[in-house]
Amino acid sequence: MSQDAFVDFQNVWLAYNDELLAQNHFAVEDINLQVKQGEFIAIVGPSGCGKSTFMKLTTGLKMPSQGRILVDGQPVTGPLKISGMAFQASSLLPWRTTLDNVLLPLEIVEPYRSNFKQKKAEYVERARKLLNTVGLAGYEDKFPWQLSGGMQQRASICRALIHEPKMLLLDEPFGALDAFTREELWCILRDLWTEQKFNVILVTHDLRESVFLADTVYVMSKSPGRFVVKKEIDLPRPRDLEITYTPEFTNIVHELRGHIGAMRKTGATINQ
């Protein structure tokens, strides 16, 4: 293991059940991946290639059939408490206000759960600050149905970050939003990450999104999923949206699109 790897996949294979394992039918295969402390990575690839499976392995919701996974120096043996997650559907609880939705992890994740009653005022203040950071000040008492899709996703990201996780996992978090709202949220995520430097693993179909946000983009092959391209994004930070109109940015997006296009045509794997 590399000393500074925060996430370390060592020869990881996963079959979803014993029958598939006996047939050597794997969802993901031969994954070796080291993510540095504070690094922002994005994973792109065709639908059904195993991107979400990779997320489940990283958070301990699935155990590998072969190989091992370390996160923050510890073997993953079950669901991780040090991660926060947000998905394409904001999955806010409809009967809870924005503020109460954001507070939810503090009510259920230790060590916050034990202290929730006596520290509630402090936690509420933390949630309000976070909501203010993402432009939701004034919406604390609104219910999900009173918020736009973009606002719901902002609240969802706040909920994922409220317990100050060391790692944020995002599965197509902006996929259902219009282009303007999506770009607005890219900038919000960029600012939160720049300030707090937690690890981020972003799964997305949007190549522009991956290049704008990530330090490193990985391309996954068709099922069984394996990483076939690793592209370090050598664009200066902090990045603003203007960079997305530059030839340097566009060239990287085209290069990644070429890799995915080649896989769709041939099914062949491409070397790193």
N, C-alpha and C positions, 0 to 999 in steps of 0.2 A: 504494500500500500504506500502511495506517495504520502509523505508526512503532512502536506497541507491540503489533502483531499477532504472535503466535507462530505461528499457523497462518493462512494467507491463501490462500483459493480465489478465483481470478479468472476468472469466466465459464467454468467447467469443464463440459465435456460428455464422456461416455464411451459409446462403442459397443464391444461385446465383440470384434468382428472386422470386417474390411474389408467383408464382405458385408452385415452389419447396418448398417454406416456408410453404405454406398451406398444402403440403403433408408431412411436417416434413422431407424433404430430404435435409440434410445439407452436405456441402463440408468439413467443419471442425466443431467439436463440443467440447464444454466444455473445452476450452483451458484456463488454468491458468498457467502463466509463469512469473517469475521475473528474469530479467537479470541485473546483477550488473554493475555499472559504469566501463567501460574499459574491460568488460569480453568478451571472444571469445567463442561463442557457435557454434556448428554444429548440423544440423538436418539431420537425415538419415531415410530411410524408403522405402517401395516398390513404384514403379512408380504409379502416379495417386493418391497418398495418401493425397495430400493437402499441400505439402511442398511449392510449388510456391504460393498457395493461402495465406499461412501464411505470405509470404514475402509481398504480396500486402496489407494485413491487417496492417502489421508493418509500411509500408511507407505511408499509407493513400490512396492508390489507390483503395481500397475496404473498405467499411464501414461494421462493423459487424451487423448481424440481431439482435443479443442480446449481452449484456455484454459491456464492455468498455476497451479501450486501452489507456495507458498513455506512452508517450515517453519524457524523460527528464523532468518529472514532469507535462507535459501539455497533456490534452486530444487530441487525434488524431481526427481531424475533416475534414481533406483533405490532399492532397499530401504534404509530409514533405520536407522542404528545407535543413534540417540538415543531410540528408543522401546522400551517394553516392552508385551507383549500378554498378555491372558488371555481365555479363551473359556468357553462354557457347559460343554464337556467339559474337565476339568482337564488332560487329556493329559499326565499325569505318566508317566515311563518306568517300567514295572512292575518292571524289574530293578534300579532304583536306589532307595536309601533316600530319605527325605524330604530330608535334608541334601544328599545328592548331586544330587537333582533341582533343588533351589534353586540349587546352585552351577553348574549346567549353562551358563548364559549366560556366566559368567566363564571357562569353558573354551573357548568358541567365539567370543566377541566381542572384537575388539581394542579398546583396548590391553591388556585383562586377560589375553587368551590367552597373549601372549608372556611375561607375568610369573607365570603361574599356579603353576608349580612353586615358584619362590622365595618367592612371597607367599601360598602356600596357607593357612598358619596364620592369617594376617590375614583372608583371605577366609572361612575357616571361622568365625572369630569374628563377622564381619559377618553371615553367614547365621544363626548361632545367635541373635544379637541380634534379627534380623528375625523369626525364628520365635517367639521369646519375646514380641515385640510383638503377634503375632496369636494368642497363646495356645497355641502348639504346642511349648513347652518340654517336654522329656521324650519327644517323638515323633520326634526327629532320626533315629533308627536304624530306624524302622518303614518298611515298604514300603507303597506306595499301597493295596494290597488290605487292609491292616490299619487303614486310616483311613476314617472316615465321609465322605460326600460333602462335607459342610461343611469338614471338615479338609483334604480334597484341594484344595478351592478356596482355602483359606487358603494352602496350600503353593504353589499355582499363582500367587497374587498376589505372594507372596514372591519366587518365581522371576522374575516380571515386573519386580520392583523392585530386584533384587540388584545390578544394574550401574548403579544410580542414574540411570535414564533421565530425560530432561527431559519426556517425555510418556508417559502410560499409556493404552493403548487397550483397552477392555473390551467384548467382544461377548457380550451376554446372560450375564454371568459367574455370576449367581445364579439363572438361570431354572429349573434342575432341582432346586432345594433347597426344603425345607419353609419355611413362612412364618416360623417362629421363627428358624431358622438364617439365613434370608435377612436378616432385620432385624439379627441379630447382626453379620453381615458388612457391612451398610451402615455400622454404627457403627465397625467396624475400618477400613474404607476411608476414612470421614470423618476418623478420627484420623490415619491415615497421610498423607492429603492435607493436613490442617491443619498437620501438623508439617513436611512437606517441600515443599509448594506446587509440585509438578510439575503440568503440564497433564494434564487427564483428558478423554477423549472416551468416553462411555458409550453404547452402543447397548442399548436395552432395550424390552421390551413392557410393562413394569410402570410405570404412570404414577405411582404412589405413590413408587416407587424414584427416578424421575427428579426429582420435586419435592423429595424429602427431601435428595438428594445435590447437585443441580446448582445452579450460579449462573444458567444459562440453559438452557432446554429448546427444542429445535427439533422441529417436526412435519414429517415428510416425506410427500409425496403418494404415491398409488399409482404404479406404474411407468408411464412413466419418472419416477424419483424427482427431486423438487425440493423445496426447503424452502419451505413455505407459511405457517408460523407461527413466530415467534420470541417466546418468553415469558421475560422476566427474572423470576427467582423472588425476590421481595422479602420473604423471610423472614429474620429475624435469625440470625446464626451466633454461637457454635456451636449447631447444632440437635440436640435429643435426640428420642427416639421419641415423647415426649409431644406434640410439635408435630403429629404425624400425626393426632391426634384433635381438632384445633382447627378451627373453621369456616374460618379463613383458608386453612389447608392444603387442606381438603376442597374449597373453592371453586375453587382453582387446578386440582386434579385433575379436577373436573367440567368446567371450562372446556376443558381439553385433550381430555378425552373427547368433548366436544361437537364440537370441530374434527374429530377422527378419525371420529366417527359421521357427520358431515355429508359427509365425503369418501366414506365407504363407500356412502352413499345415492346421491350424485349424481355422484361422480367429479370434481366441480368443484374448482378450486383456491381457496384462501382467501388473502386478502392479509395481509401482515404488519401 
